[in-house]
Amino acid sequence: MLVKDQKLYYSAGELAGLFGIPKQTMFYYVKMGLLVPDYIAENGYRYFGDSQYLNMEIIYFLRKLDIPVPDIKAYLRSNDIDKLIKLLASKRQYCINVIRHQQGLLKALEACEERLISSRHLVLDRVLLKDCPEKYYIVSTYASARAPHCGDSRALKLLPGIGPITVRAAHVSQLFANMDFKDRATGWIVLQDTFFGGNPAQSFAVMTEIFARDGLQKANFIAPAGLYMVLHLKGDFFRKAGRASRMMSQFLIRNHLRAVGDIFVKPRIDYWSTSDPTQYVNTLLLQVAPLDPSRH
């Protein structure tokens, strides 16, 4: 410390030590104009008085709130209670936004984890009947394709003549552009007459299921509640689609059912969780009804 004209001055290192910060940080604050030395000795040493200590206290605690240096500098030019309230309110709103973002990310991670864990307990390669609630989808089709059967549809129309990966890329980019994590799988829709007519692996659209809690764009396809045929198919869908078609066709015949809509294919285990396509699992959904409407 230096005593000059009956005033006590702190060196940069001494003032830094009072706050437990590196001396280099003090020099940075001086360089940025947050602190102005009270006295500079002939040897170039900077010394700071009581007023600089008080300013350093403000700087120190505002920085602990992660308030940017330029904002602190602007505040110190003419600090008053209204400006302090505004500064703190701005930081509070920033914290609220960060918390909301993290909460959304946490929900996305939990949903993804739950989906992966549940996929381990699926009954594979067996056709089942299940009552399903109304479901909401974002569907992207080729420009020349019709909308899916059943439900309310305003499917997105993509350019004709582009391949499945290009369609998928456009769909995923549009749907998840403002999200930090892709927390659900993107699947396909196969037309009913194509699936049962000899070309079961030929998809005509990509789709992603969305939920009421989502901040995603509004669903453009709504699948109605009702009775659905469900098949958890093991293996790469595009290689196993023929087998799936035969299994589901035979099930319809045996149980005197008719297909109502198109086939929705939802990946449960895919390239995200295994590099072995034989371990893939896809869930196929098809709404059905009795051949004789009086039979329920």
DRENDO-1510 file (C-alpha; in Angstrom, 1 decimal, always signed):
<recs>
REC; n; res; u; v; w
REC; 1; MET; +0.0; +0.0; +0.0 .
REC; 2; LEU; +1.0; +3.6; -0.6 .
REC; 3; VAL; +0.3; +6.6; +1.5 .
REC; 4; LYS; +0.3; +9.9; -0.4 .
REC; 5; ASP; -1.2; +13.2; +0.8 .
REC; 6; GLN; -2.6; +11.4; +3.8 .
REC; 7; LYS; -4.5; +9.1; +1.5 .
REC; 8; LEU; -4.2; +5.3; +1.3 .
REC; 9; TYR; -3.7; +3.7; -2.1 .
REC; 10; TYR; -3.8; +0.1; -3.1 .
REC; 11; SER; -1.6; -1.4; -5.9 .
REC; 12; ALA; -3.4; -3.4; -8.6 .
REC; 13; GLY; -2.2; -6.6; -6.9 .
REC; 14; GLU; -3.3; -5.5; -3.5 .
REC; 15; LEU; -6.8; -4.5; -4.7 .
REC; 16; ALA; -7.1; -7.8; -6.6 .
REC; 17; GLY; -6.1; -9.6; -3.5 .
REC; 18; LEU; -9.0; -8.0; -1.5 .
REC; 19; PHE; -11.4; -9.7; -4.0 .
REC; 20; GLY; -9.5; -12.9; -4.5 .
REC; 21; ILE; -9.1; -12.3; -8.2 .
REC; 22; PRO; -5.9; -12.5; -10.4 .
REC; 23; LYS; -4.0; -9.2; -10.9 .
REC; 24; GLN; -4.4; -9.7; -14.7 .
REC; 25; THR; -8.1; -9.4; -14.2 .
REC; 26; MET; -7.6; -6.0; -12.6 .
REC; 27; PHE; -5.5; -4.9; -15.6 .
REC; 28; TYR; -8.2; -6.1; -17.9 .
REC; 29; TYR; -10.8; -3.9; -16.1 .
REC; 30; VAL; -8.5; -1.0; -16.4 .
REC; 31; LYS; -7.9; -1.6; -20.1 .
REC; 32; MET; -11.7; -1.9; -20.7 .
REC; 33; GLY; -12.2; +1.4; -18.8 .
REC; 34; LEU; -14.2; +0.0; -15.9 .
REC; 35; LEU; -11.5; +1.2; -13.4 .
REC; 36; VAL; -9.4; +4.3; -13.6 .
REC; 37; PRO; -6.4; +4.5; -11.3 .
REC; 38; ASP; -6.4; +7.3; -8.7 .
REC; 39; TYR; -2.7; +7.7; -9.0 .
REC; 40; ILE; +0.1; +6.5; -11.3 .
REC; 41; ALA; +3.6; +6.6; -9.9 .
REC; 42; GLU; +6.7; +7.7; -11.8 .
REC; 43; ASN; +7.6; +4.0; -12.3 .
REC; 44; GLY; +4.2; +3.4; -14.0 .
REC; 45; TYR; +2.6; +1.5; -11.1 .
REC; 46; ARG; -1.1; +2.1; -10.8 .
REC; 47; TYR; -2.7; +2.8; -7.5 .
REC; 48; PHE; -6.3; +2.8; -6.5 .
REC; 49; GLY; -8.1; +4.7; -3.8 .
REC; 50; ASP; -11.3; +4.1; -1.8 .
REC; 51; SER; -13.6; +5.1; -4.6 .
REC; 52; GLN; -12.0; +2.6; -6.9 .
REC; 53; TYR; -12.4; -0.1; -4.2 .
REC; 54; LEU; -16.2; +0.7; -4.2 .
REC; 55; ASN; -16.4; +0.5; -7.9 .
REC; 56; MET; -14.5; -2.7; -7.9 .
REC; 57; GLU; -17.0; -4.2; -5.5 .
REC; 58; ILE; -19.8; -3.3; -7.9 .
REC; 59; ILE; -17.8; -4.8; -10.8 .
REC; 60; TYR; -16.9; -8.0; -8.8 .
REC; 61; PHE; -20.5; -8.9; -7.8 .
REC; 62; LEU; -22.1; -7.9; -11.1 .
REC; 63; ARG; -19.5; -10.2; -12.9 .
REC; 64; LYS; -20.5; -13.0; -10.5 .
REC; 65; LEU; -24.0; -12.5; -11.9 .
REC; 66; ASP; -22.4; -13.0; -15.3 .
REC; 67; ILE; -23.4; -9.6; -16.4 .
REC; 68; PRO; -21.3; -8.6; -19.5 .
REC; 69; VAL; -18.4; -6.2; -19.0 .
REC; 70; PRO; -19.8; -3.6; -21.6 .
REC; 71; ASP; -23.1; -3.5; -19.6 .
REC; 72; ILE; -21.3; -2.9; -16.3 .
REC; 73; LYS; -19.2; -0.2; -17.9 .
REC; 74; ALA; -22.3; +1.5; -19.2 .
REC; 75; TYR; -23.9; +1.3; -15.8 .
REC; 76; LEU; -20.8; +2.7; -14.0 .
REC; 77; ARG; -20.9; +5.9; -16.2 .
REC; 78; SER; -24.0; +7.1; -14.4 .
REC; 79; ASN; -25.2; +4.6; -11.9 .
REC; 80; ASP; -28.5; +5.1; -10.1 .
REC; 81; ILE; -31.3; +3.0; -8.6 .
REC; 82; ASP; -33.5; +2.9; -11.7 .
REC; 83; LYS; -30.6; +1.8; -13.9 .
REC; 84; LEU; -29.6; -0.9; -11.4 .
REC; 85; ILE; -33.2; -2.2; -11.3 .
REC; 86; LYS; -33.3; -2.3; -15.1 .
REC; 87; LEU; -29.9; -4.1; -15.2 .
REC; 88; LEU; -30.9; -6.7; -12.7 .
REC; 89; ALA; -34.3; -7.2; -14.3 .
REC; 90; SER; -32.7; -7.8; -17.6 .
REC; 91; LYS; -30.5; -10.4; -16.1 .
REC; 92; ARG; -33.4; -12.0; -14.3 .
REC; 93; GLN; -35.3; -12.4; -17.6 .
REC; 94; TYR; -32.2; -13.9; -19.2 .
REC; 95; CYS; -32.1; -16.4; -16.3 .
REC; 96; ILE; -35.8; -17.3; -16.8 .
REC; 97; ASN; -35.2; -17.9; -20.5 .
REC; 98; VAL; -32.2; -20.1; -19.8 .
REC; 99; ILE; -34.2; -22.1; -17.2 .
REC; 100; ARG; -37.0; -22.6; -19.7 .
REC; 101; HIS; -34.6; -23.7; -22.3 .
REC; 102; GLN; -32.9; -26.2; -20.0 .
REC; 103; GLN; -36.3; -27.5; -18.8 .
REC; 104; GLY; -37.3; -28.1; -22.4 .
REC; 105; LEU; -34.1; -29.8; -23.1 .
REC; 106; LEU; -34.5; -32.0; -20.0 .
REC; 107; LYS; -38.0; -33.0; -21.1 .
REC; 108; ALA; -36.6; -33.9; -24.5 .
REC; 109; LEU; -33.9; -36.0; -23.0 .
REC; 110; GLU; -36.3; -37.8; -20.7 .
REC; 111; ALA; -38.7; -38.5; -23.6 .
REC; 112; CYS; -35.9; -39.9; -25.7 .
REC; 113; GLU; -34.5; -42.0; -22.9 .
REC; 114; GLU; -38.0; -43.3; -22.1 .
REC; 115; ARG; -38.6; -44.3; -25.7 .
REC; 116; LEU; -35.3; -46.1; -25.9 .
REC; 117; ILE; -35.8; -48.0; -22.6 .
REC; 118; SER; -39.4; -49.0; -23.6 .
REC; 119; SER; -38.1; -50.4; -26.9 .
REC; 120; ARG; -36.3; -53.1; -25.1 .
REC; 121; HIS; -39.6; -54.6; -23.9 .
REC; 122; LEU; -41.5; -54.8; -27.1 .
REC; 123; VAL; -43.1; -58.0; -28.4 .
REC; 124; LEU; -41.3; -58.4; -31.7 .
REC; 125; ASP; -42.5; -59.9; -35.0 .
REC; 126; ARG; -46.1; -60.5; -33.8 .
REC; 127; VAL; -49.2; -58.7; -35.0 .
REC; 128; LEU; -51.3; -57.2; -32.3 .
REC; 129; LEU; -54.5; -55.3; -32.0 .
REC; 130; LYS; -54.5; -52.1; -30.0 .
REC; 131; ASP; -56.9; -49.2; -29.3 .
REC; 132; CYS; -54.9; -46.1; -30.0 .
REC; 133; PRO; -55.8; -42.5; -29.1 .
REC; 134; GLU; -55.8; -39.7; -31.6 .
REC; 135; LYS; -52.3; -39.0; -32.8 .
REC; 136; TYR; -50.7; -35.9; -34.4 .
REC; 137; TYR; -48.1; -35.8; -37.1 .
REC; 138; ILE; -46.0; -33.6; -39.3 .
REC; 139; VAL; -46.1; -35.3; -42.7 .
REC; 140; SER; -44.0; -34.3; -45.7 .
REC; 141; THR; -44.9; -35.9; -49.1 .
REC; 142; TYR; -43.8; -35.6; -52.7 .
REC; 143; ALA; -45.5; -32.9; -54.6 .
REC; 144; SER; -47.2; -35.4; -56.8 .
REC; 145; ALA; -48.4; -37.7; -53.9 .
REC; 146; ARG; -51.8; -37.6; -52.4 .
REC; 147; ALA; -52.4; -37.1; -48.7 .
REC; 148; PRO; -52.4; -40.2; -46.4 .
REC; 149; HIS; -55.7; -42.1; -46.0 .
REC; 150; CYS; -57.7; -41.5; -42.8 .
REC; 151; GLY; -57.6; -38.5; -40.6 .
REC; 152; ASP; -57.3; -34.8; -41.3 .
REC; 153; SER; -54.4; -34.0; -43.5 .
REC; 154; ARG; -52.6; -30.9; -44.7 .
REC; 155; ALA; -49.4; -32.7; -45.6 .
REC; 156; LEU; -46.3; -30.6; -46.6 .
REC; 157; LYS; -45.6; -30.9; -50.3 .
REC; 158; LEU; -42.0; -31.3; -51.3 .
REC; 159; LEU; -40.4; -31.2; -54.7 .
REC; 160; PRO; -41.1; -34.2; -57.0 .
REC; 161; GLY; -38.4; -36.6; -58.1 .
REC; 162; ILE; -36.1; -36.2; -55.1 .
REC; 163; GLY; -34.9; -39.2; -53.1 .
REC; 164; PRO; -35.9; -40.4; -49.7 .
REC; 165; ILE; -32.9; -39.0; -47.9 .
REC; 166; THR; -33.4; -35.6; -49.5 .
REC; 167; VAL; -37.1; -35.7; -48.4 .
REC; 168; ARG; -36.1; -36.7; -44.9 .
REC; 169; ALA; -33.4; -34.0; -44.7 .
REC; 170; ALA; -35.9; -31.3; -45.7 .
REC; 171; HIS; -38.5; -32.6; -43.3 .
REC; 172; VAL; -36.1; -32.9; -40.3 .
REC; 173; SER; -34.5; -29.5; -41.0 .
REC; 174; GLN; -37.8; -27.7; -41.1 .
REC; 175; LEU; -39.2; -29.5; -38.0 .
REC; 176; PHE; -36.2; -29.4; -35.7 .
REC; 177; ALA; -34.4; -26.3; -36.8 .
REC; 178; ASN; -35.2; -24.4; -33.6 .
REC; 179; MET; -34.6; -27.3; -31.2 .
REC; 180; ASP; -31.4; -28.4; -29.6 .
REC; 181; PHE; -32.1; -32.1; -29.7 .
REC; 182; LYS; -34.0; -34.4; -32.0 .
REC; 183; ASP; -35.9; -36.2; -29.3 .
REC; 184; ARG; -38.1; -38.4; -31.5 .
REC; 185; ALA; -37.7; -40.6; -34.5 .
REC; 186; THR; -38.7; -39.7; -38.0 .
REC; 187; GLY; -40.5; -42.5; -39.9 .
REC; 188; TRP; -42.3; -43.2; -43.1 .
REC; 189; ILE; -45.8; -43.7; -44.5 .
REC; 190; VAL; -46.5; -46.5; -47.1 .
REC; 191; LEU; -49.7; -46.3; -49.1 .
REC; 192; GLN; -52.1; -49.2; -48.3 .
REC; 193; ASP; -52.4; -50.4; -51.9 .
REC; 194; THR; -48.6; -50.2; -52.3 .
REC; 195; PHE; -47.9; -52.1; -49.1 .
REC; 196; PHE; -50.3; -54.9; -49.9 .
REC; 197; GLY; -49.9; -54.7; -53.7 .
REC; 198; GLY; -46.3; -56.1; -54.1 .
REC; 199; ASN; -44.1; -53.1; -53.3 .
REC; 200; PRO; -44.3; -52.8; -49.5 .
REC; 201; ALA; -41.1; -51.0; -49.0 .
REC; 202; GLN; -42.0; -48.0; -51.2 .
REC; 203; SER; -42.7; -45.1; -48.9 .
REC; 204; PHE; -44.3; -42.0; -50.3 .
REC; 205; ALA; -43.9; -39.6; -47.3 .
REC; 206; VAL; -41.9; -39.1; -44.1 .
REC; 207; MET; -43.5; -38.2; -40.8 .
REC; 208; THR; -42.8; -37.3; -37.2 .
REC; 209; GLU; -45.3; -37.7; -34.4 .
REC; 210; ILE; -45.7; -34.5; -32.3 .
REC; 211; PHE; -47.5; -34.0; -29.0 .
REC; 212; ALA; -49.7; -31.3; -27.4 .
REC; 213; ARG; -46.8; -30.1; -25.2 .
REC; 214; ASP; -44.5; -29.5; -28.2 .
REC; 215; GLY; -43.4; -26.1; -29.3 .
REC; 216; LEU; -43.2; -27.4; -32.8 .
REC; 217; GLN; -45.3; -26.3; -35.7 .
REC; 218; LYS; -48.9; -27.3; -35.7 .
REC; 219; ALA; -49.7; -30.8; -36.9 .
REC; 220; ASN; -50.7; -31.1; -40.5 .
REC; 221; PHE; -52.0; -34.7; -40.2 .
REC; 222; ILE; -54.3; -36.1; -37.5 .
REC; 223; ALA; -54.7; -39.8; -37.2 .
REC; 224; PRO; -58.1; -40.7; -35.6 .
REC; 225; ALA; -58.5; -42.7; -32.5 .
REC; 226; GLY; -59.6; -46.3; -33.1 .
REC; 227; LEU; -58.5; -49.9; -33.5 .
REC; 228; TYR; -55.0; -50.4; -35.0 .
REC; 229; MET; -53.0; -53.3; -36.1 .
REC; 230; VAL; -49.5; -53.1; -34.5 .
REC; 231; LEU; -46.4; -54.9; -35.6 .
REC; 232; HIS; -43.0; -54.4; -33.9 .
REC; 233; LEU; -40.8; -55.5; -36.8 .
REC; 234; LYS; -37.2; -56.5; -36.1 .
REC; 235; GLY; -34.6; -55.7; -38.7 .
REC; 236; ASP; -34.2; -53.1; -41.5 .
REC; 237; PHE; -37.8; -52.2; -42.6 .
REC; 238; PHE; -36.8; -51.9; -46.2 .
REC; 239; ARG; -35.5; -55.4; -46.2 .
REC; 240; LYS; -38.2; -56.9; -44.0 .
REC; 241; ALA; -41.2; -55.0; -45.5 .
REC; 242; GLY; -42.3; -58.0; -47.6 .
REC; 243; ARG; -42.5; -60.3; -44.6 .
REC; 244; ALA; -44.4; -57.6; -42.6 .
REC; 245; SER; -46.9; -57.2; -45.5 .
REC; 246; ARG; -47.5; -61.0; -45.5 .
REC; 247; MET; -47.9; -61.2; -41.8 .
REC; 248; MET; -50.4; -58.2; -41.7 .
REC; 249; SER; -52.3; -59.4; -44.7 .
REC; 250; GLN; -52.8; -62.9; -43.2 .
REC; 251; PHE; -53.8; -61.3; -39.9 .
REC; 252; LEU; -56.5; -59.3; -41.6 .
REC; 253; ILE; -57.9; -62.4; -43.3 .
REC; 254; ARG; -57.9; -64.5; -40.2 .
REC; 255; ASN; -59.6; -61.9; -38.1 .
REC; 256; HIS; -62.1; -60.7; -40.7 .
REC; 257; LEU; -60.7; -57.2; -40.7 .
REC; 258; ARG; -60.1; -54.6; -43.4 .
REC; 259; ALA; -57.5; -51.9; -43.6 .
REC; 260; VAL; -58.8; -48.4; -43.2 .
REC; 261; GLY; -55.7; -46.2; -43.7 .
REC; 262; ASP; -52.1; -46.3; -44.8 .
REC; 263; ILE; -49.2; -47.8; -42.9 .
REC; 264; PHE; -47.2; -45.6; -40.5 .
REC; 265; VAL; -43.7; -46.9; -39.8 .
REC; 266; LYS; -42.1; -45.6; -36.6 .
REC; 267; PRO; -38.5; -46.4; -35.9 .
REC; 268; ARG; -37.9; -47.6; -32.3 .
REC; 269; ILE; -34.3; -48.8; -32.6 .
REC; 270; ASP; -32.4; -47.4; -35.5 .
REC; 271; TYR; -29.0; -46.0; -36.6 .
REC; 272; TRP; -28.9; -43.8; -33.5 .
REC; 273; SER; -28.6; -46.7; -31.1 .
REC; 274; THR; -27.0; -49.5; -33.2 .
REC; 275; SER; -24.8; -49.8; -36.2 .
REC; 276; ASP; -26.3; -53.3; -37.0 .
REC; 277; PRO; -29.4; -53.0; -39.2 .
REC; 278; THR; -30.5; -56.5; -38.2 .
REC; 279; GLN; -31.1; -55.1; -34.7 .
REC; 280; TYR; -33.4; -52.3; -35.9 .
REC; 281; VAL; -36.9; -52.3; -34.6 .
REC; 282; ASN; -39.7; -50.5; -36.4 .
REC; 283; THR; -43.4; -50.2; -35.3 .
REC; 284; LEU; -45.9; -50.5; -38.0 .
REC; 285; LEU; -49.4; -49.0; -37.4 .
REC; 286; LEU; -52.5; -49.6; -39.5 .
REC; 287; GLN; -56.0; -48.6; -38.6 .
REC; 288; VAL; -58.5; -51.5; -39.2 .
REC; 289; ALA; -62.2; -52.2; -38.9 .
REC; 290; PRO; -64.3; -55.3; -39.1 .
REC; 291; LEU; -65.4; -56.5; -42.5 .
REC; 292; ASP; -68.9; -56.5; -41.2 .
REC; 293; PRO; -69.5; -53.2; -39.4 .
REC; 294; SER; -71.9; -54.9; -37.1 .
REC; 295; ARG; -69.1; -57.1; -35.7 .
REC; 296; HIS; -67.3; -55.3; -32.8 .
</recs>
